């Protein structure tokens, strides 16, 4: 999408991956980068789809969304809400904000 919409080169997109990922995703990215070396955006996109866009990942996200309940004693409401929003957005990228809010 970035390439098509903004004419951003592979080098810039791949160069930003390290700063975009956090925690486990960043560790996975660093390990793959060390093991496999430099690759273009299409290669990285394929790797991400293999890891995160599969039935196992989808099942995990759906279960986490369904089982998450707001506990006012341990959760900050805004943090909990955005975590739920991120889960739904990852599962259904075309879902409108209104629909996401209603599901939450």
CNS distance restraints for C-alpha pairs under 8 A (distance, minus, plus):
assign (resid   1 and name CA) (resid   5 and name CA) 5.85 0.50 0.50
assign (resid   2 and name CA) (resid   6 and name CA) 5.40 0.50 0.50
assign (resid   2 and name CA) (resid   7 and name CA) 6.64 0.50 0.50
assign (resid   2 and name CA) (resid   8 and name CA) 6.02 0.50 0.50
assign (resid   2 and name CA) (resid  13 and name CA) 7.88 0.50 0.50
assign (resid   3 and name CA) (resid   7 and name CA) 4.54 0.50 0.50
assign (resid   3 and name CA) (resid   8 and name CA) 4.73 0.50 0.50
assign (resid   3 and name CA) (resid   9 and name CA) 6.39 0.50 0.50
assign (resid   3 and name CA) (resid  10 and name CA) 7.65 0.50 0.50
assign (resid   4 and name CA) (resid   8 and name CA) 7.72 0.50 0.50
assign (resid   8 and name CA) (resid  12 and name CA) 6.63 0.50 0.50
assign (resid   8 and name CA) (resid  13 and name CA) 6.97 0.50 0.50
assign (resid   9 and name CA) (resid  13 and name CA) 6.50 0.50 0.50
assign (resid  10 and name CA) (resid  14 and name CA) 5.95 0.50 0.50
assign (resid  10 and name CA) (resid  40 and name CA) 5.84 0.50 0.50
assign (resid  10 and name CA) (resid  41 and name CA) 5.37 0.50 0.50
assign (resid  11 and name CA) (resid  15 and name CA) 5.81 0.50 0.50
assign (resid  11 and name CA) (resid  40 and name CA) 7.21 0.50 0.50
assign (resid  11 and name CA) (resid  41 and name CA) 7.82 0.50 0.50
assign (resid  12 and name CA) (resid  16 and name CA) 6.29 0.50 0.50
assign (resid  13 and name CA) (resid  17 and name CA) 6.71 0.50 0.50
assign (resid  13 and name CA) (resid  41 and name CA) 6.80 0.50 0.50
assign (resid  14 and name CA) (resid  18 and name CA) 8.00 0.50 0.50
assign (resid  14 and name CA) (resid  40 and name CA) 6.83 0.50 0.50
assign (resid  14 and name CA) (resid  41 and name CA) 5.87 0.50 0.50
assign (resid  14 and name CA) (resid  44 and name CA) 7.81 0.50 0.50
assign (resid  16 and name CA) (resid  20 and name CA) 6.24 0.50 0.50
assign (resid  17 and name CA) (resid  21 and name CA) 6.31 0.50 0.50
assign (resid  18 and name CA) (resid  26 and name CA) 6.49 0.50 0.50
assign (resid  18 and name CA) (resid  29 and name CA) 7.22 0.50 0.50
assign (resid  18 and name CA) (resid  30 and name CA) 7.62 0.50 0.50
assign (resid  21 and name CA) (resid  25 and name CA) 5.52 0.50 0.50
assign (resid  21 and name CA) (resid  26 and name CA) 4.71 0.50 0.50
assign (resid  21 and name CA) (resid  29 and name CA) 7.85 0.50 0.50
assign (resid  22 and name CA) (resid  26 and name CA) 4.90 0.50 0.50
assign (resid  22 and name CA) (resid  27 and name CA) 7.85 0.50 0.50
assign (resid  23 and name CA) (resid  27 and name CA) 6.30 0.50 0.50
assign (resid  24 and name CA) (resid  28 and name CA) 6.08 0.50 0.50
assign (resid  25 and name CA) (resid  29 and name CA) 6.07 0.50 0.50
assign (resid  26 and name CA) (resid  30 and name CA) 6.13 0.50 0.50
assign (resid  27 and name CA) (resid  31 and name CA) 6.18 0.50 0.50
assign (resid  28 and name CA) (resid  32 and name CA) 6.16 0.50 0.50
assign (resid  29 and name CA) (resid  33 and name CA) 6.00 0.50 0.50
assign (resid  30 and name CA) (resid  34 and name CA) 6.15 0.50 0.50
assign (resid  31 and name CA) (resid  35 and name CA) 6.09 0.50 0.50
assign (resid  32 and name CA) (resid  36 and name CA) 5.74 0.50 0.50
assign (resid  32 and name CA) (resid  37 and name CA) 7.56 0.50 0.50
assign (resid  33 and name CA) (resid  37 and name CA) 4.99 0.50 0.50
assign (resid  33 and name CA) (resid  38 and name CA) 6.57 0.50 0.50
assign (resid  39 and name CA) (resid  43 and name CA) 6.14 0.50 0.50
assign (resid  39 and name CA) (resid  44 and name CA) 6.98 0.50 0.50
assign (resid  40 and name CA) (resid  44 and name CA) 6.65 0.50 0.50
assign (resid  41 and name CA) (resid  45 and name CA) 5.99 0.50 0.50
assign (resid  42 and name CA) (resid  46 and name CA) 6.17 0.50 0.50
assign (resid  43 and name CA) (resid  47 and name CA) 6.34 0.50 0.50
assign (resid  44 and name CA) (resid  48 and name CA) 6.19 0.50 0.50
assign (resid  45 and name CA) (resid  49 and name CA) 6.16 0.50 0.50
assign (resid  46 and name CA) (resid  50 and name CA) 6.16 0.50 0.50
assign (resid  47 and name CA) (resid  51 and name CA) 6.29 0.50 0.50
assign (resid  48 and name CA) (resid  52 and name CA) 5.81 0.50 0.50
assign (resid  48 and name CA) (resid  53 and name CA) 7.29 0.50 0.50
assign (resid  49 and name CA) (resid  53 and name CA) 4.67 0.50 0.50
assign (resid  49 and name CA) (resid  54 and name CA) 7.27 0.50 0.50
assign (resid  50 and name CA) (resid  54 and name CA) 6.63 0.50 0.50
assign (resid  51 and name CA) (resid  57 and name CA) 7.83 0.50 0.50
assign (resid  52 and name CA) (resid  57 and name CA) 5.65 0.50 0.50
assign (resid  52 and name CA) (resid  58 and name CA) 7.85 0.50 0.50
assign (resid  53 and name CA) (resid  57 and name CA) 6.48 0.50 0.50
assign (resid  53 and name CA) (resid  58 and name CA) 7.00 0.50 0.50
assign (resid  54 and name CA) (resid  58 and name CA) 6.21 0.50 0.50
assign (resid  55 and name CA) (resid  59 and name CA) 5.99 0.50 0.50
assign (resid  56 and name CA) (resid  60 and name CA) 6.24 0.50 0.50
assign (resid  57 and name CA) (resid  61 and name CA) 6.23 0.50 0.50
assign (resid  58 and name CA) (resid  62 and name CA) 6.13 0.50 0.50
assign (resid  58 and name CA) (resid  91 and name CA) 6.72 0.50 0.50
assign (resid  59 and name CA) (resid  63 and name CA) 6.13 0.50 0.50
assign (resid  60 and name CA) (resid  64 and name CA) 6.11 0.50 0.50
assign (resid  61 and name CA) (resid  65 and name CA) 6.09 0.50 0.50
assign (resid  61 and name CA) (resid  87 and name CA) 6.23 0.50 0.50
assign (resid  61 and name CA) (resid  91 and name CA) 7.34 0.50 0.50
assign (resid  62 and name CA) (resid  66 and name CA) 6.14 0.50 0.50
assign (resid  62 and name CA) (resid  87 and name CA) 7.78 0.50 0.50
assign (resid  62 and name CA) (resid  91 and name CA) 7.77 0.50 0.50
assign (resid  63 and name CA) (resid  67 and name CA) 5.93 0.50 0.50
assign (resid  64 and name CA) (resid  68 and name CA) 5.92 0.50 0.50
assign (resid  65 and name CA) (resid  84 and name CA) 6.11 0.50 0.50
assign (resid  65 and name CA) (resid  87 and name CA) 6.57 0.50 0.50
assign (resid  65 and name CA) (resid  88 and name CA) 7.54 0.50 0.50
assign (resid  68 and name CA) (resid  84 and name CA) 7.96 0.50 0.50
assign (resid  70 and name CA) (resid  75 and name CA) 6.48 0.50 0.50
assign (resid  70 and name CA) (resid  77 and name CA) 7.01 0.50 0.50
assign (resid  70 and name CA) (resid  80 and name CA) 6.75 0.50 0.50
assign (resid  71 and name CA) (resid  75 and name CA) 5.46 0.50 0.50
assign (resid  72 and name CA) (resid  76 and name CA) 6.84 0.50 0.50
assign (resid  72 and name CA) (resid  77 and name CA) 7.13 0.50 0.50
assign (resid  75 and name CA) (resid  79 and name CA) 7.29 0.50 0.50
assign (resid  75 and name CA) (resid  80 and name CA) 6.41 0.50 0.50
assign (resid  76 and name CA) (resid  80 and name CA) 6.15 0.50 0.50
assign (resid  77 and name CA) (resid  81 and name CA) 6.03 0.50 0.50
assign (resid  78 and name CA) (resid  82 and name CA) 6.18 0.50 0.50
assign (resid  79 and name CA) (resid  83 and name CA) 6.18 0.50 0.50
assign (resid  80 and name CA) (resid  84 and name CA) 6.30 0.50 0.50
assign (resid  81 and name CA) (resid  85 and name CA) 6.12 0.50 0.50
assign (resid  81 and name CA) (resid 104 and name CA) 7.59 0.50 0.50
assign (resid  82 and name CA) (resid  86 and name CA) 5.97 0.50 0.50
assign (resid  83 and name CA) (resid  87 and name CA) 6.29 0.50 0.50
assign (resid  84 and name CA) (resid  88 and name CA) 6.33 0.50 0.50
assign (resid  84 and name CA) (resid 104 and name CA) 6.96 0.50 0.50
assign (resid  85 and name CA) (resid  89 and name CA) 6.01 0.50 0.50
assign (resid  85 and name CA) (resid 100 and name CA) 6.62 0.50 0.50
assign (resid  85 and name CA) (resid 101 and name CA) 7.70 0.50 0.50
assign (resid  85 and name CA) (resid 104 and name CA) 7.46 0.50 0.50
assign (resid  86 and name CA) (resid  90 and name CA) 6.02 0.50 0.50
assign (resid  87 and name CA) (resid  91 and name CA) 6.27 0.50 0.50
assign (resid  88 and name CA) (resid  92 and name CA) 5.81 0.50 0.50
assign (resid  88 and name CA) (resid  93 and name CA) 7.75 0.50 0.50
assign (resid  88 and name CA) (resid 100 and name CA) 6.78 0.50 0.50
assign (resid  89 and name CA) (resid  93 and name CA) 4.90 0.50 0.50
assign (resid  89 and name CA) (resid  94 and name CA) 7.69 0.50 0.50
assign (resid  89 and name CA) (resid  95 and name CA) 6.92 0.50 0.50
assign (resid  89 and name CA) (resid 100 and name CA) 7.73 0.50 0.50
assign (resid  95 and name CA) (resid  99 and name CA) 6.43 0.50 0.50
assign (resid  95 and name CA) (resid 100 and name CA) 6.65 0.50 0.50
assign (resid  96 and name CA) (resid 100 and name CA) 6.27 0.50 0.50
assign (resid  97 and name CA) (resid 101 and name CA) 6.06 0.50 0.50
assign (resid  98 and name CA) (resid 102 and name CA) 6.25 0.50 0.50
assign (resid  99 and name CA) (resid 103 and name CA) 6.20 0.50 0.50
assign (resid 100 and name CA) (resid 104 and name CA) 6.25 0.50 0.50
